[in-house]
Amino acid sequence: MNNALRNDPTAVVTPPEQRTEIREERELQKATASYALESPTRSWWAVGTTFILLMAAMAAASLPLWWPVRLVFSLLAGLLMVRAFITYHDFMHGSILRDSKLARLIFELYGALSLTPPRSWKKSHNFHHGHIGQLDETGIGSFRVMTAKTWREATPAQRLQYRVERHPLTVLLAYLTVFAINICILPLFEDPKRHWDSAVSLVAHFGLIAALWWFGGFTLAFFVVLLPMAIASALGGYLFFAQHSFKQMIILPPETWSFSRAALESSSYMRLNKLMEWFTGNIGYHHIHHLNVRIPFYRLPEVMAALPALQSPATISLNPRDIMDCFNADLWDEERQRMISFREA
């Protein structure tokens, strides 16, 4: 121990085991740095093919075909919207095409039409990344988590609000609850000058629906925009919910919180088949994304395969049992140090 610490009885000495954890976390962060490099060619191929296929699927859904065929194209468009959103998400994180003016133009247009205006989305999502694995009463950028103690002391109105926020229907109706209301309408009302692009997004999105309805009737608007957006929003909303609300999730106290621990203990890995990995842009490798946001989405599987420390995360899937478990991870029990259901509380 150096003289300064020896002479200061109030000095805090980091325990050896904590110093070891900090060193290991730094080494893990350093190990991921070499993967936080994009291939512009690969990025443009991913963006180009995704948006071309999306426009083709929407165009096919607009044709006066037998309705089950239009339904298939509409479903396909919804899945492609999820992949398109992941490319937007990575661009906003600066992990792909960050210096491209053309990419910025494409993604700003996409953000306006898809109810994800850059200002409110980036503000809330960055807050989410900075507070994952912590107790946060604001719920900015995520589904908030209440402790069992707070739940027991809450008023009936507070309990009802919390139940509604985390109800499966709220996630299923993410088109309205998450994208229209939370990402666009609320920020616009709170700060109209800062979030003017939320107004642009609302006008652009619902203006497109109105135009399609005017020229081709409700059926055209339904198959081309309403149904695909509902599908994409519900799937995207659930993916985001499940990645931070699952049975094995840990809420970390402030004194032990770090980006690395939060990434590995408060974010899940969702096991999907190769086709769904493609449609969801590998967002199932969420623990790695939180560890280093600059890793392009197409390199996430490569990172997990290369680094043993990332190969044993809390794992979930889209099977019904796992979905039920995620929706039953309602409250953080500080005494038992685990997520519990309302019934257990």
C-alpha positions as CSV (number, residue, x, y, z in Angstrom):
1,M,0.0,0.0,0.0
2,N,1.4,3.4,-0.9
3,N,2.1,6.1,1.7
4,A,-0.9,8.3,0.7
5,L,-3.3,5.4,1.4
6,R,-1.5,4.4,4.6
7,N,-1.8,7.9,6.0
8,D,-5.4,8.3,5.1
9,P,-7.7,6.1,7.1
10,T,-10.8,7.2,5.2
11,A,-9.3,6.1,1.8
12,V,-11.3,3.4,0.0
13,V,-9.2,0.4,-1.0
14,T,-10.6,-1.7,-3.9
15,P,-10.7,-5.4,-2.8
16,P,-8.4,-7.7,-4.8
17,E,-11.3,-9.7,-6.2
18,Q,-12.9,-6.5,-7.5
19,R,-9.6,-5.3,-9.0
20,T,-9.5,-8.7,-10.8
21,E,-13.0,-8.3,-12.2
22,I,-12.2,-4.7,-13.4
23,R,-9.1,-6.0,-15.1
24,E,-11.0,-8.9,-16.8
25,E,-13.8,-6.5,-17.9
26,R,-11.2,-4.2,-19.5
27,E,-9.5,-7.1,-21.3
28,L,-12.9,-8.2,-22.6
29,Q,-13.7,-4.8,-23.9
30,K,-10.3,-4.6,-25.5
31,A,-10.8,-8.0,-27.1
32,T,-14.0,-6.8,-28.8
33,A,-12.4,-3.7,-30.2
34,S,-10.9,-5.4,-33.2
35,Y,-14.4,-6.5,-34.3
36,A,-15.8,-2.9,-34.1
37,L,-14.6,-2.3,-37.7
38,E,-17.1,-2.4,-40.5
39,S,-16.7,-3.4,-44.1
40,P,-18.4,-0.6,-46.1
41,T,-19.0,-3.0,-49.0
42,R,-20.7,-5.5,-46.7
43,S,-22.7,-2.7,-44.9
44,W,-24.0,-1.3,-48.2
45,W,-24.8,-4.8,-49.4
46,A,-26.8,-5.4,-46.2
47,V,-28.6,-2.0,-46.4
48,G,-29.2,-2.2,-50.2
49,T,-30.6,-5.7,-50.4
50,T,-32.8,-5.2,-47.3
51,F,-34.4,-2.0,-48.6
52,I,-34.8,-3.4,-52.1
53,L,-36.4,-6.5,-50.8
54,L,-38.6,-4.5,-48.5
55,M,-39.9,-2.3,-51.3
56,A,-40.5,-5.3,-53.5
57,A,-42.5,-7.1,-50.8
58,M,-44.6,-3.9,-50.2
59,A,-45.1,-3.5,-54.0
60,A,-46.2,-7.2,-54.3
61,A,-48.6,-6.7,-51.3
62,S,-50.2,-3.8,-53.2
63,L,-51.2,-5.8,-56.2
64,P,-54.8,-6.9,-56.6
65,L,-54.0,-10.6,-56.0
66,W,-55.9,-13.3,-54.0
67,W,-55.8,-12.0,-50.4
68,P,-53.8,-15.0,-48.9
69,V,-51.0,-14.2,-51.4
70,R,-51.1,-10.5,-50.4
71,L,-51.1,-11.6,-46.7
72,V,-47.9,-13.6,-47.4
73,F,-46.2,-10.6,-49.0
74,S,-47.4,-8.4,-46.2
75,L,-45.9,-10.7,-43.6
76,L,-42.6,-10.8,-45.5
77,A,-42.6,-7.0,-45.6
78,G,-43.1,-7.0,-41.8
79,L,-40.1,-9.2,-41.3
80,L,-38.0,-7.1,-43.6
81,M,-39.0,-4.0,-41.7
82,V,-37.4,-5.6,-38.6
83,R,-34.2,-6.1,-40.5
84,A,-34.4,-2.5,-42.0
85,F,-34.8,-1.2,-38.5
86,I,-31.6,-3.0,-37.3
87,T,-29.6,-1.3,-40.1
88,Y,-31.1,2.0,-39.0
89,H,-30.2,1.1,-35.4
90,D,-26.6,0.3,-36.3
91,F,-26.3,3.5,-38.3
92,M,-27.5,5.6,-35.3
93,H,-24.9,3.8,-33.1
94,G,-22.2,4.7,-35.6
95,S,-21.3,1.1,-36.3
96,I,-22.1,1.2,-40.0
97,L,-21.8,3.9,-42.7
98,R,-21.4,6.7,-40.2
99,D,-19.5,9.0,-42.6
100,S,-21.8,8.4,-45.6
101,K,-24.1,11.3,-46.5
102,L,-26.1,9.0,-48.8
103,A,-26.7,6.6,-45.9
104,R,-27.8,9.5,-43.7
105,L,-30.3,10.6,-46.3
106,I,-31.7,7.1,-46.6
107,F,-32.0,6.5,-42.9
108,E,-33.5,9.9,-42.1
109,L,-36.2,9.2,-44.7
110,Y,-36.6,5.7,-43.2
111,G,-36.8,7.2,-39.7
112,A,-39.5,9.6,-40.7
113,L,-41.7,7.0,-42.4
114,S,-41.3,4.3,-39.7
115,L,-42.1,6.4,-36.6
116,T,-38.5,6.4,-35.4
117,P,-37.4,10.1,-35.6
118,P,-33.7,10.3,-35.0
119,R,-33.8,12.9,-32.1
120,S,-36.2,11.2,-29.7
121,W,-35.0,7.7,-30.7
122,K,-31.4,8.4,-30.2
123,K,-31.9,10.3,-26.9
124,S,-34.0,7.5,-25.3
125,H,-31.9,4.6,-26.7
126,N,-28.6,6.1,-25.5
127,F,-30.2,6.6,-22.1
128,H,-31.2,2.9,-22.2
129,H,-27.6,1.8,-23.0
130,G,-26.2,4.0,-20.1
131,H,-28.7,2.6,-17.5
132,I,-29.2,-1.0,-18.4
133,G,-29.1,-3.3,-15.4
134,Q,-30.0,-0.4,-13.0
135,L,-33.2,0.4,-11.3
136,D,-34.7,3.3,-13.1
137,E,-38.1,4.8,-12.3
138,T,-38.2,6.9,-15.5
139,G,-38.6,4.0,-18.0
140,I,-36.8,6.2,-20.6
141,G,-35.9,4.0,-23.6
142,S,-37.0,0.8,-22.0
143,F,-39.6,-1.1,-19.9
144,R,-39.0,0.0,-16.4
145,V,-38.4,-2.5,-13.6
146,M,-39.9,-2.1,-10.1
147,T,-38.6,-3.8,-7.0
148,A,-40.9,-6.1,-5.0
149,K,-40.6,-3.8,-2.0
150,T,-41.7,-0.8,-4.1
151,W,-44.6,-2.9,-5.5
152,R,-45.8,-3.8,-2.1
153,E,-45.8,-0.1,-1.1
154,A,-47.3,1.2,-4.3
155,T,-50.9,2.5,-4.6
156,P,-53.5,0.7,-6.6
157,A,-53.1,3.3,-9.4
158,Q,-49.3,2.9,-9.5
159,R,-49.7,-0.9,-9.6
160,L,-52.2,-0.6,-12.4
161,Q,-49.9,1.7,-14.4
162,Y,-47.0,-0.7,-14.0
163,R,-49.0,-3.7,-15.0
164,V,-50.2,-1.9,-18.1
165,E,-46.7,-0.9,-19.1
166,R,-45.5,-4.5,-19.0
167,H,-48.6,-6.3,-20.2
168,P,-48.3,-8.6,-23.2
169,L,-50.9,-6.5,-25.1
170,T,-48.8,-3.4,-24.6
171,V,-45.9,-5.2,-26.3
172,L,-48.1,-6.7,-29.0
173,L,-49.5,-3.3,-29.8
174,A,-46.1,-1.7,-29.9
175,Y,-47.0,0.0,-33.2
176,L,-49.1,2.4,-31.1
177,T,-47.8,2.1,-27.6
178,V,-44.1,2.2,-28.3
179,F,-43.5,3.8,-31.7
180,A,-46.4,6.2,-32.2
181,I,-46.9,7.2,-28.5
182,N,-43.6,6.8,-26.7
183,I,-41.2,7.6,-29.5
184,C,-43.2,10.3,-31.3
185,I,-46.2,11.8,-29.5
186,L,-44.9,12.1,-25.9
187,P,-41.5,13.7,-26.8
188,L,-43.3,16.1,-29.2
189,F,-45.6,17.3,-26.4
190,E,-42.8,17.5,-23.8
191,D,-40.4,19.5,-26.0
192,P,-41.8,20.5,-29.4
193,K,-38.8,22.7,-30.4
194,R,-36.3,19.9,-29.8
195,H,-38.5,17.1,-31.2
196,W,-39.9,18.7,-34.3
197,D,-38.8,15.6,-36.3
198,S,-41.4,13.6,-34.3
199,A,-44.1,15.8,-35.9
200,V,-42.5,15.2,-39.3
201,S,-42.5,11.5,-38.7
202,L,-46.2,11.4,-37.6
203,V,-47.2,13.4,-40.7
204,A,-45.1,11.4,-43.1
205,H,-46.2,8.0,-41.7
206,F,-49.9,8.6,-41.4
207,G,-49.9,10.8,-44.5
208,L,-48.6,7.8,-46.5
209,I,-51.4,5.6,-45.0
210,A,-54.0,8.3,-45.9
211,A,-52.6,8.5,-49.5
212,L,-52.8,4.8,-50.0
213,W,-56.3,4.7,-48.5
214,W,-57.4,7.5,-50.8
215,F,-56.0,6.0,-54.0
216,G,-56.6,2.3,-53.3
217,G,-59.0,2.0,-50.4
218,F,-58.4,0.5,-46.9
219,T,-57.2,-2.9,-48.3
220,L,-54.2,-1.2,-50.0
221,A,-53.2,0.7,-46.9
222,F,-53.8,-2.4,-44.7
223,F,-51.6,-4.8,-46.7
224,V,-48.8,-2.3,-47.6
225,V,-48.3,-0.4,-44.4
226,L,-50.7,-1.2,-41.5
227,L,-50.2,-4.9,-41.3
228,P,-46.5,-5.0,-41.9
229,M,-45.9,-2.2,-39.4
230,A,-48.0,-4.0,-36.8
231,I,-46.1,-7.2,-37.3
232,A,-42.7,-5.5,-37.3
233,S,-43.5,-3.4,-34.2
234,A,-44.9,-6.4,-32.3
235,L,-41.9,-8.6,-33.0
236,G,-39.4,-5.7,-32.4
237,G,-41.2,-4.7,-29.2
238,Y,-41.1,-8.3,-27.9
239,L,-37.4,-8.7,-28.8
240,F,-36.5,-5.6,-26.9
241,F,-38.7,-6.5,-24.0
242,A,-37.3,-10.0,-23.7
243,Q,-33.7,-8.9,-24.0
244,H,-34.1,-7.0,-20.7
245,S,-36.8,-8.8,-18.9
246,F,-36.1,-12.4,-18.4
247,K,-35.9,-15.0,-15.6
248,Q,-32.1,-14.9,-15.1
249,M,-31.7,-11.1,-15.4
250,I,-29.7,-9.4,-12.7
251,I,-30.2,-5.8,-11.4
252,L,-26.8,-4.5,-10.3
253,P,-26.3,-2.1,-7.3
254,P,-24.6,1.2,-8.3
255,E,-21.3,0.3,-6.5
256,T,-20.8,-2.8,-8.7
257,W,-22.4,-1.7,-11.9
258,S,-20.3,-1.5,-15.1
259,F,-21.1,-1.6,-18.8
260,S,-19.5,-5.0,-19.1
261,R,-21.4,-6.6,-16.1
262,A,-24.7,-5.0,-17.3
263,A,-24.1,-6.4,-20.8
264,L,-23.4,-9.9,-19.6
265,E,-25.8,-10.1,-16.7
266,S,-28.7,-7.8,-17.6
267,S,-29.0,-8.6,-21.3
268,S,-29.9,-11.9,-22.9
269,Y,-28.9,-13.9,-25.9
270,M,-31.9,-15.0,-27.9
271,R,-31.3,-18.3,-29.7
272,L,-32.9,-18.2,-33.2
273,N,-32.7,-20.2,-36.3
274,K,-30.5,-18.8,-39.2
275,L,-33.5,-17.4,-41.1
276,M,-34.8,-15.5,-38.1
277,E,-31.3,-14.3,-37.3
278,W,-31.1,-12.8,-40.8
279,F,-34.5,-11.1,-40.5
280,T,-33.7,-9.8,-37.0
281,G,-30.2,-8.6,-37.9
282,N,-28.6,-10.7,-35.2
283,I,-30.1,-8.6,-32.5
284,G,-30.4,-11.8,-30.5
285,Y,-26.7,-11.4,-29.7
286,H,-27.8,-8.6,-27.5
287,H,-25.3,-9.1,-24.7
288,I,-22.5,-8.5,-27.2
289,H,-24.2,-5.5,-28.7
290,H,-24.4,-3.9,-25.2
291,L,-20.8,-4.8,-24.5
292,N,-19.6,-2.8,-27.6
293,V,-22.2,-0.9,-29.6
294,R,-19.7,-0.2,-32.4
295,I,-19.7,-3.8,-33.6
296,P,-21.7,-4.1,-36.8
297,F,-24.7,-6.4,-36.6
298,Y,-23.3,-8.8,-39.2
299,R,-20.2,-9.4,-37.0
300,L,-21.9,-10.2,-33.8
301,P,-22.0,-14.0,-34.4
302,E,-18.3,-13.9,-35.2
303,V,-17.5,-12.2,-31.9
304,M,-19.4,-14.8,-29.9
305,A,-17.7,-17.7,-31.7
306,A,-14.3,-16.1,-31.1
307,L,-14.5,-15.1,-27.4
308,P,-15.2,-17.9,-24.8
309,A,-16.2,-15.3,-22.2
310,L,-19.3,-14.4,-24.3
311,Q,-20.4,-18.0,-24.9
312,S,-22.4,-18.7,-21.7
313,P,-24.9,-15.9,-21.5
314,A,-28.5,-16.1,-20.2
315,T,-30.2,-17.7,-23.1
316,I,-33.9,-17.3,-24.2
317,S,-35.8,-18.2,-27.4
318,L,-39.1,-17.7,-29.1
319,N,-40.6,-20.9,-27.7
320,P,-43.9,-20.4,-25.7
321,R,-42.3,-21.4,-22.4
322,D,-39.5,-18.8,-22.7
323,I,-42.1,-16.2,-23.8
324,M,-44.2,-16.9,-20.7
325,D,-41.1,-16.8,-18.5
326,C,-40.2,-13.4,-19.9
327,F,-43.6,-12.0,-19.2
328,N,-43.6,-13.4,-15.7
329,A,-40.3,-11.7,-14.8
330,D,-42.2,-8.8,-13.4
331,L,-40.3,-7.5,-10.4
332,W,-36.8,-7.4,-9.0
333,D,-36.6,-9.0,-5.5
334,E,-33.7,-7.4,-3.7
335,E,-33.7,-10.0,-1.0
336,R,-33.7,-13.1,-3.2
337,Q,-31.6,-11.2,-5.9
338,R,-33.7,-12.4,-8.8
339,M,-36.7,-11.5,-10.9
340,I,-40.1,-12.7,-9.6
341,S,-43.7,-12.7,-10.8
342,F,-46.5,-10.6,-9.4
343,R,-47.9,-13.7,-7.9
344,E,-44.7,-14.5,-6.1
345,A,-44.6,-10.9,-4.7
